[in-house]
Amino acid sequence: KSSLWFVVATDSLPGTAAGKLHPLGLDPECRYQVRLASNNLEYFSHFSKHTPQWLRSGVTLTGEVLMTIGLTLPIMPAQSALLLDIQA
């Protein structure tokens, strides 16, 4: 298995809409397991009424879906970050 690590960070005030992560360079036909590797999800619940379910339980998607549709991110407070683990 190969593992990719992504850090999603913000340094500004939170927006009103959730962002999306479109990881590039993945194999379109490979299936990837995505999970939250940091343990700070509860911190974000105060800023985002609707936390994406994949952050709680992980998700398995093809590289094509990840690169084109992407993953919805929570609304994040200023100066915060998420660490994501993506495994092929």
C-alpha positions as CSV (number, residue, x, y, z in Angstrom):
1,K,0.0,0.0,0.0
2,S,1.1,3.5,-0.6
3,S,0.1,6.4,1.6
4,L,-0.3,10.1,0.8
5,W,-0.6,12.8,3.5
6,F,-2.5,16.0,2.9
7,V,-2.6,19.0,5.2
8,V,-5.6,21.3,4.7
9,A,-5.0,24.6,6.5
10,T,-6.5,28.0,6.7
11,D,-5.0,31.2,8.0
12,S,-7.9,33.6,7.5
13,L,-11.4,34.0,8.9
14,P,-13.9,31.2,8.1
15,G,-16.0,31.6,5.0
16,T,-19.7,30.9,4.7
17,A,-19.3,28.0,2.3
18,A,-17.4,24.7,2.7
19,G,-14.4,24.3,0.4
20,K,-13.4,21.2,-1.6
21,L,-10.2,19.2,-1.8
22,H,-9.2,17.9,-5.3
23,P,-6.0,15.9,-4.8
24,L,-4.0,15.7,-8.0
25,G,-1.8,13.1,-9.5
26,L,-3.8,10.1,-8.4
27,D,-4.3,7.0,-10.5
28,P,-7.9,7.5,-11.9
29,E,-8.7,3.7,-11.7
30,C,-7.2,3.0,-8.3
31,R,-9.4,3.0,-5.2
32,Y,-8.2,5.2,-2.3
33,Q,-9.2,5.1,1.3
34,V,-9.4,8.5,2.8
35,R,-9.5,9.2,6.5
36,L,-8.9,12.0,9.0
37,A,-5.6,11.4,10.6
38,S,-5.7,14.3,13.0
39,N,-7.9,14.1,16.2
40,N,-9.3,17.7,16.1
41,L,-12.7,17.1,14.4
42,E,-14.7,18.1,17.5
43,Y,-13.0,21.5,17.4
44,F,-14.5,22.2,14.0
45,S,-18.1,21.3,15.0
46,H,-18.5,24.8,16.5
47,F,-17.8,26.4,13.2
48,S,-19.6,24.1,10.8
49,K,-23.2,22.9,11.3
50,H,-22.8,20.1,8.8
51,T,-19.6,18.1,9.2
52,P,-19.0,15.9,6.1
53,Q,-19.7,12.3,7.1
54,W,-16.4,11.1,5.5
55,L,-14.5,13.0,8.2
56,R,-16.1,10.8,10.8
57,S,-16.0,7.4,9.2
58,G,-13.6,7.7,6.2
59,V,-14.5,7.0,2.6
60,T,-13.2,4.8,-0.3
61,L,-13.3,6.4,-3.7
62,T,-11.6,6.1,-7.1
63,G,-8.8,8.5,-8.0
64,E,-11.0,9.9,-10.8
65,V,-13.8,10.8,-8.3
66,L,-11.3,12.4,-5.9
67,M,-9.6,14.4,-8.6
68,T,-12.8,15.6,-10.4
69,I,-15.6,15.8,-7.7
70,G,-13.3,16.1,-4.7
71,L,-14.0,15.9,-1.0
72,T,-16.2,18.5,0.8
73,L,-14.3,20.1,3.6
74,P,-15.8,21.6,6.8
75,I,-15.9,25.3,7.4
76,M,-12.7,25.9,9.3
77,P,-11.8,28.6,11.8
78,A,-8.8,30.8,11.2
79,Q,-5.4,29.3,11.8
80,S,-6.5,25.7,11.8
81,A,-5.6,22.5,9.9
82,L,-6.7,19.0,9.1
83,L,-4.3,16.1,8.4
84,L,-5.7,13.6,5.9
85,D,-4.3,10.1,5.1
86,I,-5.1,8.8,1.6
87,Q,-4.1,5.1,1.0
88,A,-4.1,3.3,-2.3
